[in-house]
C-alpha cells in the first residue's frame, strides 16, 4: 500500500466502511430473527391469536416511526422491534442531521416477523452527489461569466479607433455564436435529464405496490440538473441580448 495514492486508499476505506455498516445491520437482523424463531417455536400454539411485528435495521443512525407513532432512535448495531397490526404501514426514517429521508410501505399479511433494512446511507450518498454536481455546474457558470466579463473589458478598450471597433464588433459576433452554441448544448442536456427523470418515474410507477423503487432518487437528481441547465440557458440568452446591444451601439458610433 506504500505506493498506492492516498486518494485511492481513502476511496477504498470509504467502500469498506459502507460494506461494514450494511453487514453489521444484516448480522443484527439475522440474530434477532433467529432468536424470534426460537421463541415462537418454544411457545404453545394459540388459536385466534396472531402476532405481527417488524424488525427494523439501518446502515445509518436515524429516527424511525411507523405510521403516526412517535419517532424512535435507531442505530446500525441495534435493530428495532415494532409490533403492528395486520395491513399496510408507512415506515419513515430520517437521519439524525435531518438532511436525508427514506420512506416505504410495508405490507403485513402473515402472523410472523418481517425484517426491513433501511438503506439510508445510499440516500445520503445520492444527495451528496447531487449537491456536488450542482456546485460544479455553478462553478462552471461563474467561470464562464468571468471569462465573458474579461472579453467585454477587452472589447471596450479596443474601441478607441475604427479598426479597434471593427475587431470589437467581430469579436462580439463570435461571442454570440459561441453562446448560442453553448445554449443549444445546455438546452439539449436539460431535455436529456428530463427524459431520464421521466423514464425513472415511469419505471417506478410500473412496480407493484409495496416494492421500493430506487430510481426515484435518480429522477430527483436528474430534475435538479435539468433545472440548472435551464437556468444556465436563461443566463446565456440574457448575455446574448446584452452583447447585441453592445454591437448595435458600436455600429451607431
Secondary structure as GFF3:
##gff-version 3
##sequence-region A 1 253
A	DSSP	alpha_helix	6	42	.	.	.	ID=ss1
A	DSSP	beta_strand	53	58	.	.	.	ID=ss2
A	DSSP	beta_strand	62	66	.	.	.	ID=ss3
A	DSSP	beta_strand	72	74	.	.	.	ID=ss4
A	DSSP	beta_strand	80	83	.	.	.	ID=ss5
A	DSSP	beta_strand	87	95	.	.	.	ID=ss6
A	DSSP	beta_strand	101	108	.	.	.	ID=ss7
A	DSSP	beta_strand	113	118	.	.	.	ID=ss8
A	DSSP	alpha_helix	120	158	.	.	.	ID=ss9
A	DSSP	alpha_helix	162	205	.	.	.	ID=ss10
A	DSSP	alpha_helix	215	251	.	.	.	ID=ss11
###
